[in-house]
Amino acid sequence: MIWKIRRSSLNGTIDVPPSKSHTIRACAIATLANGTSVVRNPLLSGDGASALNAARGLGAAVECRGGLVKITSPRVTGQAGEEWLDLGNSGTGTNLFAGVAALGSRGRWFTGDDSLKSRPVRPLLTALNDLGANYALQSPNRDIPFFICGPIKGGSTTVNGISSQFVSSLLLSCPCAKNTSIIHVENLHEVPYVRMTLWWLDKMGISCEAAGDLSYFRIPGGQQYRPFDMRIPGDFSSATFAVVGAALAGGAVAIRNIDFTDPQGDKDVFTVCESLGAAVERTGGGATVRGGRPLRGGVIDLNSMPDALPAMAVLACAARGTTSIVNVRHARIKETDRIKVMARELAKMGACIEERDDGLTINPSALKGAHVHGHHDHRVVMALALAGMIAEGETVIETAEAAAVTYPAFADDFRALGAHIETEE
């Protein structure tokens, strides 16, 4: 799919989609629970659909009805489900459900699309192996597809936290191991996502001892998840595009279906945009962002919210002065190498942008429409769409269908705000 985008002014109200991160955690926990769980307002497309497929593949009964999903869990140690689990484009789903599968005595293969197959998972597999599971790789040159067979029994392991998902996977699965697990974490990034997982454990009544800096966890074994009935909150990672779009091209955009008390780390995008000059007014159920104000450059540390890098790179093009996006080298192991890809694609539009090992340096840039490539990365596609809304002339974006991974209604929602987006199959 191709999007053709022209300069736009944004005004109105937007409801952000459900959180991908919460949806996948809910599906994984429901698969581990003993009984039927109800997940209300989940993300049903893209990565959310992959999580539901993984639950089915591990033997859970999944019923989708209206705006809710019922998941009746199997006995993970049993033989139900499929040998191969296809997680599509979902790195989060792959990592979290690998831990779930490692509790079972039946071996499972995990696979996905070409993007997923390029991503690392070996630090997690090694940690699961330390705790009693066995794994194998189909190819020595790629971590995916991989085979995992449990059950994990507990013990001690050290895991590289370059991806917070490795840590979260262990935190979700280890309570169901027979014995106590000790987890040491090195090189931790994306701290808010680990805290989100701890938030879920607390909601489920799971005991977990954590060091203040999250470098150490002690998790008693023999615990049991209980069925739950919960509503998935709105996704702050998706809200990022509305925040940045409003700051760049807005009169006023009201962003709804977000809760600032939620543990999602990407809510700090609102604070970062304020620090660069955007006008943000928080309300009970959301926020209003007003454009038209001068934006200034600055140093933006995105270690805790690497998903914001593509959109913040576009915002930096319109800022006065140099902007440095720093401490986010782990953005290179997402759906694409987002540092390299954003530097390359924005340069096609005339951006004065320099790639660094841990981020980007961006100087004020008058963007011009160009033919750019989304690299099948949902966040890159949506960020380039924002760039097209402030560029002179027409911007053509390839692989625009990738937006559906987390935000299937992006084009429709932004058209309703006034964006000029034309779709071609």
N, C-alpha and C positions, 0 to 999 in steps of 0.2 A: 504493500500500500504506500501511496505517496501523499504527503500533505503539501499544499501550496499555500504560503502564508504571506500576507502583506501587512504593512504598518497598521496598527490598531490602537484604539483607546478602549480601556476596560472600565466598566461601571456595573454595579449590581450586586447580587447575592449569589454565593456558591456554597453548596454542601459537599464537603470532601468525602471520599469513599471510606469504607471501613479499613481499619489497620491491617496490613499484611502481617506484621510481626505478631500482633495479638491473635489473629486468626490461626496462624500456623501453630503457635503455642497451645491454643485451645484445642485444636485437632489432635495434637500429639498427646496432651494430657487426657483427653477423652478416650483415646485409644488405650491408654494405660489404666483408666478407671474401671471399677467393677460395677457395671450397670449402664444406664442410658443417660447421656449428657445432652443438654440443649444449648446450642450456640446460636445466639440471636444476632442478626445483622452482620454475618461474616462476609469477607471478600470471597465471592464465588467464582471469579474468573482468574486466569493466570496462575500465580503462585498459590492462591487460595484453593483453586481447583486441584492443583498438584498435591496439596496437603490432604484433601479429601480422598484423592486417588490412592495416596500412600496408606491412609487409614483403612480403606477397602482392601488394599493389597496385603495388609497385615491381619485381615480377617474380620475387621469391624463391619457392622451393618450401618450403612449411611443412608439417611432419608432426608432429602431436601424438599422443603415445603414452604412456599412463600418466602418470607425473609428470615427463615430459621433452618437450622440443620440439626437433626437428631443423630447422635453417634452412639451405638450400643457396642461396647467394647468386647473383644474376645479375650481368651486367655492367651497372652502374648507368647507363653511358652509352648503353645499348642502348634498344630500343623495346618491351621486354616490359612486361607489367603493364597497369594501368588509367589512364585519363585523370583520373578523380576518386577521391580518397582521402578516405574518411569516418572521421574520428578520434573520432567520438562526443563524449564529455565530456573527452577527454584533452588538456589544454594541454601537458603535457610531451611527449607523443607528437607533437603538431602541430609544436612548435618543433624537436625533435630530428630528426624525419623531413623537415622542410622543408630542413634543411641537407643531408641525404642526397639528397633529390630535386634539389637545386641542383647536384649533381655531374653530373647527366644532361643529355643534349641534348634529351630529350623533355619538353615542358612538362606539368606536373601541376596540377590544381586540388585544393585542400585545403578541406574543409568539416567540419561537425560539428553537434551539437545547439545549441539556442538559447543555452545557457550558454556554450558554446565560442565561438559567434559574437559574443558580447559582449566577448571578451577581446582585449587588444592583442597584435599580433605585428609591427607595422610597424618597430620598431627593428631587429629581426632581418632583415626583408626589405631594409631600407635597407643594412644591413651586407653582406648577400649580394650586393646590387646593386653595391656598391663593389668587390667581389671578382670581378665578372664576370657574375653572374646577372642575369636580367631578371624583374620581377614586375609583376602587375597586381591590382587589387582589383575585386571585382564591384560593390561599392558604396563611394562616397567616405566614407560615414558609419560603415563597419565594416571592420575589418581582415580578417575571415573571412566568406565564402570569399575565398581569394586564389589567384593563379596564379603558379607559379615555374618558370623554365626556365634551365638552365645551358648549359655548365658554368662553375662558378667556376674561375678561373685562378690566384688568389693576388693579392697586392698589399697594400694597407694600408687599414684601416678603423677607425672608432671606434664602439663600441656602448654603448648605455645598459644598465647592469646592474640596472635596477629589477626585472627577472626574471633570475635566474641561468640560466634555460633558454636565453636568447638567447646567453649566453656559451658554455654547454655545447654548443649546436648548432654554433657556429663551431669549437670545439675538436675536435669529432668529425669534421667534414667537411673542414676545411682540410688535414689531412695528405695527403688524396687529390687535392688540387689540383695542377696542373702546377708552379706556382712557389711560392716562399716567401710566407707570409702573416704580416703584422704586425697584431696586434689590440690596440687601446687600449680600456680599459674605464673608463667613468665611472659613478659612482653605484652601485657594486656592493652588492648585498644577497644574502642566502642563501649566504654564502661556502662552507659545507660541501658544498653541492651541486656547486659548481665543483671543489672538491677531490675529490669522488667521481668526477667525469669525468676528472680528471687521474690518479686511481688506476687507472681503466680503461685510459687511454692507456699508463701504465707497464706494466700487465699485458700489453698487446698489443705492447710493444716499440716504441711510437711516440715519436719524438723531439719534445719541446716545451720551449722555454725560457720560464720564467715568472718575473715579478717576485715578490718576497716578498709584496707586498700584492695580487697578482693584478690589477694595473692594466695590465699589459703582457704580451703573449705573442708569441713568434716561433716559427713552425711551419714547418719545411722542407717543401716540396712533394714530390710524387713518391713518397710512402710508401705502404705496402700493409698493410692489416690481414690477420692470419692467422686461419684457423679456430680455434675454441677449444672446450673442454669445461669448463663451469663450473656450479657450483651457486649458485642465488640465495639469499642469506641472508634471515632474517626481517626484517620491516619495523618499524623503530623508530617511525615515524609512527603505525602501527596499534597498536603496543604502548603508545603514550601513553594510550589509553583504558583499558587494563587497569591501568596505573600510577595514573591519577587515580581510577578506579573503586575500586581497592583502598584508596587513601588516604582516600576519602570514605566508603565503605560496607563496608570489608573487615574480616574477621578477619585472614586471611593469604591472599594470592594469589601463587602461584608462576608466573612468566612465563618461558616457554621458547621456544626457537628464535630467540634473539637472541645476537649476538656483539659484545661491547663493543670489540673491536679493529677492527670494521668502520668505514669512513669516514662512515657516516650521521650527520649532525649532530643529528638528533632524539634520539639516545641521551642528550643532555644534559638531557632531560626528567627523567630519574632524579635528576640532581644538583639541578635546580631544585626538585623536589618534596621532596628531602631538606632543602634550605635553608629550606623553608616548614614543616618539622616532621615530614614523613612518615618512616617507618622503612623503609630499603631495605637489603637484604643481597644483594650481587652474588655469583654463583656462576659456575662454568665455562661453563655453557650458558645462563645467564639470570640471573634475580634474583627475590627474594621481597619483596613490599611488604606491610607490615602497617598496618592501619587502627586506628582507636580512639584515636589520639593527637591532641592539639590542633594545629590548623594555624594558622599566623600569616601575616598579610599581609606584603607587601613589594613591591619594585620588580622586575618581571620583564622583562628585555630579550629579546624574541623575534625580533630581526632575523635570526638565523641559522636559526630554525626556526618560520616563520610558521604552518605547519600545526598547531602545538600551540595556537594561540590559542583555538579554540572550547572545547577541553577545559579549558584553564587558566582560562578565564573562569568555568566552572562551579566549579572548585576554589576560586577566589577568593571565591565566594559563601559558602563554609563556613569561611573563614578569619577569625581574630580580627584586627581592624584593617583599614585600607585597603590594597588591592592596586592597584598601577598596572602595567598591561601597556603597554610602551613600545617605540618604535623599530621599529614593524612596520606602517608605512603600506602596504607592498606586500601586506598581507593583503587589501586592498580589490580587488585584481585577480586573485583566485583564482576558483574556481567561482562564488562570489558575493562581494559586499563583506562579508567575514566580520566586520569590525568593526561595521558597521551592523546586520547581520542578528543577530548574537549579542546586541547591546544591545537590539534590538527584541524578540526572542523571550524572552530571560531576564526582561525587564521584565514580560512577560505573566505570568510565574510569581512576580512579586513581588520581583525582584532590584533592589537599589539600585545601579544601574549607569549610568555616564555615558560617552557616546561622545566620544572626542577624535580629532583628525586622525590621530595616529600610534598609536592604541591605545584602551584602556579604563581607566576608574577604577571600582573595584568596592568597595563597603562590605559588611560582614556582612549576610547576607540569609537569612531563613527562607523557603525556596521553597515554593510551593503548586502543586499540579497544575493544569494549564491545557491548552487546545487550542492547540498551537503548530505552526509550519510549518518544515519542513526545507529549503525552497527548492531542492530537488533537489541539495543539496550534501552529499556523503557525510560529511564531517567535522562539519558542523553537525548532521546527523541523529544521529550517534553521540554527540556532546556533549550534545544535548538528552535523549538516552536516559539519560545519566549524571545529568543534572539531575532527571529523573523518578524515579531510584532513591533520591534523598535528599529528595524533595518530599513534602509532606503531600497525600494524596489521589491521584487518577489523572491522569496526563499522557498526552495524545493527540498523536502526532506524525504529520503528513502527509508524503508523499513519502519514506517510510522505505526504499523500494526503492533509493534512491540509495546506501545503505551498500555495496551490492555492487560499486561502482566500485573499492574497494580492500579491502573486508573482507566478502565474501559470507556468511561464517559468523558474523557478529557476534552476531546474536540467539541462535543456537544455542549459541555459546561462552559467552555471558553467562548464558543460562538454566542451563547446566551449573554455573556458579559460584553460582547461587541467585537470579539476577535474575528479577523478575516481568515478563515481556514477553509480551504477547498480540498476535498478528498477525492483521490482517484485510485481505483483498484488496480 
